[in-house]
Amino acid sequence: MLRRKRTTHETNAAPRRAALTRVYLKMACPGIDQSKWSRLVDSILAQIDGAHHTLPQKKITDAQVVEMVWRHSQCVRNQTGKCPLLVFGRQLAEEINEFFTEEERSGDVF
């Protein structure tokens, strides 16, 4: 049975990824101070490795959902002066938040 020899690329993947992240940040954020730079490098590497889940998930409120729906609604019976619009904001907000929570857990992207 033949054993496949590990390449240098495979054995040095983590240090290489860290070095590339540091180089990228030096180019992208040249004026950042050392402590912020180090935290940013650690945070980016943790995100890449999937170990960093400390960011709080933003949730949409029912009032925000209703406002968005109202802004993007149009009454087709405007001549009569009546245009009832019933929006179940709480239920819609819960459904939107559930959708994005499931997406975050599964790692799916649109």
Helices and strands as residue ranges (DSSP letters): H 8-11, H 13-28, H 34-49, H 62-71, G 78-80, H 89-106
